[in-house]
Amino acid sequence: MSEQKVAVIGCGMWGKNIVRNFYNLNALKMVCDLDQENLKKITEGYKDIILTSDFNDIINDPEITGVAVVTPSHTHFKIVKAMLEAGKNVYVEKPISTVAQEAKDLMDLANKKGLVLMVGHLLLYHPAVNRLKMLIEEGALGDIVYAQSDRLNVNYHKNDRSVMWDLAPHDVSMVDYVTGKTPKRVISAVGCSSDKNDIMDITHLTLEYEDGMVAQISDSWITPKKHVVLLVRGTKATAILDDTLPEHKLQIFDNKIPANTQNIALDYLEIEPLKLECQHFLSCCKNGTKARSGGENGYEVVSILEEAERIMLGERAKKLDKVDFALSRMKK
């Protein structure tokens, strides 16, 4: 995979992890950021990497075949569109956009040009999530009737449209992926702002899936004690995946027999999911194959969250389209 050359746009809090992984995979050529302090840190940590504040340098470099866009979500559409139009494969952090039509336009453009468009739905590459998916496909839980994903933590930056757009893409994409089901509609969506504005830092969604399955998704920016748990209930057994645990992350509980619990062994859990995600992008670029978390997946997630925001905020949602979120600089 070393022949693939990648540029990263945005090397802030999360972007620096993308930089590290592509560098360690011998694929990183260029890093772009408007923040000179961020670029200075790249200079200090990595050798022979080209630094720039102008993404046209990426567009004009024929050696660069893939671009990772790790900027605030409200900038994704314009940057990703420019890279696809320049013939570059694109890996964009979640969400692909906060507007469903924009997500569809990017998906259609990538398909038209035969390019890879991959969304950073990281949990689709997590070994424990994939092990759970295998168990469900094998019928270990029976028919899936319910899922619940709680992603609660503290975020002091709150530099996004809301906690739902920041975290729920992980939950929706993960539930879709492990159950193999497609969400049909948003049953309910409520949120709370601890700052008394329309930037919700606690949200609760209830989604209806095909075959009548229901999923509940809760996300928080203000929970002091981290809580990251996925529960999947089947007709035979219930699985709980607790990603905060150092071991026994995935357990299966028999629905009929009390205290009948099985700890599921997880192979290769020591591999960082982000490394697996970056490897997958390089592989897709090399082979011209669709990404596991491709444009279609990104569009589906954004469509659901857009509907949820309309239910949650009504006409007030339109105001957020004009909010800059103090993110005039391309960093995250």
Secondary structure, DSSP 4 states (H G I P E B T S, - for coil): -TT-EEEEE--STTHHHHHHHHHHTT-EEEEE-S-HHHHHHHHHH-SS-EEES-THHHHT-TTEEEEEE-S-GGGHHHHHHHHHHTT-EEEEESPS-SSHHHHHHHHHHHHHHT--EEEE-GGGG-HHHHHHHHHHHHTTT-SEEEEEEEEEEE-S---SS-HHHHHHHHHHHHHHHHHT--EEEEEEEEEE-TTSSSS-SEEEEEEEEGGG-EEEEEEESEEEEEEEEEEEEESSEEEEEETTSSS--EEEEESSSTT-EEEPP-TTTTS-HHHHHHHHHHHHHHHTPPPTTBHHHHHHHHHHHHHHHHHHHGGGHHHHTT--TT--SS--
